[in-house]
Amino acid sequence: MSLSLTNSITVQSRARALVPLCVGAGAYLFFLYIGDTLLQDSDSFWQIKIGQWILDHHALPTTDFYSFTRPGEPWISTSWLSQILFAVSYAQWDWAGPVVLTALAIAASAAVLVYLLDAHLEIPRSVLFAMLAVLLSLHHILARPHILALPVMIAWVGILMNAADRKVTPSWVWLPLMSLWANLHGGFVLGLALIGPMALDAIWTLDSGKQIRLLARWFLFGVAAMAAACVTPYGWRTLLGATNILNLGELLSVISEWMPANFASFSAFEGAILGLIAIGLFRGLTLSPPRILLILLFTWMGLTHVRSIEAFAFLVPLALAKPLGEKSPLPQADAQAVQSTPARYVTVMGALMIAAATWTSTSIYMSHHRFTFTMGQTPVAAVDLLRERKAQRIFNAYQFGGYLISRDIPVFVDGRAELYGEKFVMDFFKATEGKKPELLPRLLDEYKIDATLLGADTPGPQILDHIKGWKRLYADDIAVIHVRDGEPAAAPAKP
């Protein structure tokens, strides 16, 4: 190899070390700029509220104390650490805090993905995969705990993939990563479930004697990982709490993020699936059966629940990295040159400059921009009126539950669907969406409702207009209030 070529590869290697940080910084600034789009889900309200409660009481919730329909029912928060982080950031910087925290998590996710792909792929393809992963996940990038756990998920799966590629067991040094994931979000069960398939991939081409020994070591690692997942304030109950949402049956089909993918019109996810097929055909990839099943699993998850599309987007590239890299091996740089003191100095200085530029941009932007929550989730005027009238038992729309909790008003229902159960929430949706309107008066009487707060663009208010004993009291572009007949009138409804 000529001296000029060696120097060129060395320089490229130094530059590669900064690529993940550059990608992360770019992703962070992009999501900071569109930060208001991260505040579109009312679950953010109750996530912050629970975090504040934990900080105030120095304890974790074990029962519900936010609703009047399930008071005292067992309920645990599997995202308590994320909720504390959101609560602290909100207390310090209002909504800018959760926005910056979420943008940092996305930046870390993109950077970790590029870093893991960098071992097998050239820089352009690594960056392209990261950009496509972020693009596919845009619909579910919100100021909520699952985003704070996203970089941990990518790192954990990357560790499993790397071990499977090298035909070894993952190092137990990484088990605290599972503990961190389990305290950030209930999605850690995916990380546990993937240990089995990755173990099969690791032993696939070995002879039977080595297969048994390696499989036994993977089994022990899986047991240790499960134990690590229980290193939370709730202990083993964390496992049960994280899986409760999967037992909601029909209800998952009506909650938007749990709905199956819709291909009525062309979407980025549809394009990604077609692109995945095209890559396999064009490159002539040969994968082991366990890894094929793994990619099919990620695809099935995205098809079944749209919230799982980000798992597909970030994890499928990890599964394909080594097979793709084997088709075009990367040139090797001289390790001594890359690890020399001048090379490290340049890398550290470059990293500090990127961090300083990012921090400066953040300060300048936030000095003249105030982040606000999506108005469609915040019926401020309607709730002000209900508080003025001292309404006690409010039949609220599902999307208004988080905002009511933030205002210290007991709710009929909110985003904690696993607390209320399949039948309760399904009856609510059927009653308010017009599928079974006869359920509505029964629910109002059964729970002794004195006022309703429903979305202005839903069938519920029109149904209530024709139910005897109820009258429309207030309406605006966001919400409609009905009260029982005999209640005094309120201010005229807004147009």
Residue, then its C-alpha position, 0 to 999 in steps of 0.5 A: m500500500s502506498l504512503s499516500l493511500t495509507n495517509s488518506i485512509t488514516v485521515q478518513s478514519r479520524a474523520r469517521a470518529l466525528v461522523p456520529l457526533c455530527v449526525g447527532a448534532g444535526a438531528y438535535l438542531f433539526f428537532l429543536y427547530i421543529g420542537d413544537t411538533l414534539l408537543q402533540d400528545s396529551d400523555s406528555f401532561w400526565q407523564i410530567k405530572i407523575g414525575q412531579w408527584i414522585l419528586d414531591h413525595h419521594a416515592l413511586p405510585t402503586t395505585d391510581f389517584y388521578s381518576f374518579t373511575r379507578p381510584g385506588e386500583p393497582w397501577i405502577s409507572t414503568s417509565w418513572l425515570s423518564q417522568i422524573l427527567f421530563a418533570v425536572s426539565y419542565a420545572q426548569w425551562d417550561w416546555a423548552g425542557p421536554v423539547v430539548l430532552t427529546a431532541l437530545a434523545i433523538a440525536a443520541s439515537a441517530a449517533v449510536l446507530v451511525y456508530l454501530l453501522d460504521a463498523h461494517l459500512e462506509i460513511p455515506r451509507s451509515v448516515l443514509f440509514a440513520m436519516l431514513a430511520v429518523l424519517l420513518s419514525l417522525h410520526h411517533i417522535l414525541a416528548r414521551p418516555h419511549i423516545l428517551a429509551l430509544p438510544v438505549m434500545i439501539a445500543w442494546v440490540g447493537i451489542l446483541m448483534n455484535a456478539a452474534d456476528r462474532k459467535v460469542t456471548p455479549s459481555w455482562v458489563w452491558l447488563p446495566l444498560m438493560s436496567l436503565w432501559a427498564n427504568l426508562h420505559g416498558g419497551f425493555v421487554l423487546g430487548l429481553a425477547l431478542i436475546g433468544p433469536m440472537a442466540l440462535d443466530a450466534i450458534w447457527t453455523l457452529d458444530s453441535g458441541k460448540q453450539i451447546r456450550l455457546l447456547a448455554r452461555w447465552f441462556l445464562f446471559g438471558v437470565a442475568a438480563m431478566a434479573a437486571a430488568c428487575v433492578t427497579p423500585y418495583g422489582w419483578r412487578t416491572l415485568l408484569g407492568a410492562t406487558n399489561i398493555l399487550n393484553l388489551g385485545e380489541l382496544l389496541s385497534v382503536i388507539s392510534e399508535w397501536m393501530p396497524a399500518n395503513f397502506a391506503s395511500f403510499s407512506a414512508f414505511e411502505g417505501a421502506i419495505l419495498g426498498l428492503i426487498a429491493i436491497g435484498l434482490f439487488r445485492g444478493l444478500t444471504l442471511s442466516p435463517p434466524r436473522i431472516l426471521l428477526i427482520l421479518l419480526f421487526t417488519w411484522m411489528g411495524l405492520t401490526h402497530v404503527r408505534s413499532i415502526e421506529a423499531f423497524a427503522f432503527l433495528v433492521p439496519l443493524a441486522l443488515a450491516k454485516p451482510l451488506g458490509e461483506k459485499s464491499p469491505l472497508p479499507q483498513a487504516d493503520a491502527q497506530a496512526v489512528q490512535s496516536t496522540p495527535a489524532r486523538y487531539v484532533t478528534v477531541m477538539g473537533a468534538l468540542m467544537i461541534a458541542a460548542a456550536t450546538w450549545t450556542s445555536t440552542s441558546i440563540y434559538m431559545s432566546h427568541h422562541r417559546f415552545t407551546f403545546t398543540m392547542g387541539q390537546t389543551p381545552v383551556a377555556a372549556v376547563d376554566l369554565l368547568r373549574e369555575r362551575k366546580a364540576q366534580r365528575i367530568f366525562n372527558a374525551y380520551q385525548f383531554g385526560g392528560y391535560l385535565i390531570s395537569r390541572d388537578i382535575p380527576v378524570f374519567v379516562d386518560g392515556r393509561a389504557e392498561l389501568y382502565g381495561e379493554k371493556f371500559v375503554m372500548d365502551f367509552f369509544k363506542a359510546t362517544e364515536g357513535k358506534k353504540p350511542e345507546l351506551l352513552p346515557r348508561l355511562l353518564d348515569e352509572y358514573k354520576i356524571d355532572a358535565t361532559l368535555l368532548g372533542a368538537d370534531t367528534p360525534g359525541p357532542q351531537i349525540l348528547d344534543h339529542i339525549k334527554g336531560w342534557k344540554r349544550l353549555y359551551a363550545d369552541d373549536i376544541a371542545v364542547i361542554h354538556v351539563r344536565d338540564g336544570e344547570p344555570a346557563a354559561a357564557p355564550a358559546k364561541p363560534 
